[in-house]
Amino acid sequence: MQEQLTLFDDPVHRNNIFQVHDKVKLQLVEESINFEIYNYRKHYFEQLIGKMGTVIEVRGNTIMVQISGEIIPCEACELEWIA
């Protein structure tokens, strides 16, 4: 069975520092760092940028985060860990 990849998956780099129940804040990555993620967030989830959420699942490089009642897939570079 082949693995289904998402926009956020990079099969070469699978080092997540986030765990389920971690508190995180969604940040807008620089356009020069990741053009696709920058545009996706800016156009579809701009209202959630800067808001805090909770990690509910970690799937490879994709980190599922619940923010303001919405569950969105994120990449580690978009998240800031909140103590």
Secondary structure, 3 states (H helix, E strand, C coil): CCCCCCCCCCCCCCCCCCCCCCEEEECCCCCCCCHHHHHHHHHHCHHHCCCEEEEEEEECCEEEEEECCEEEEECHHHEEEEC
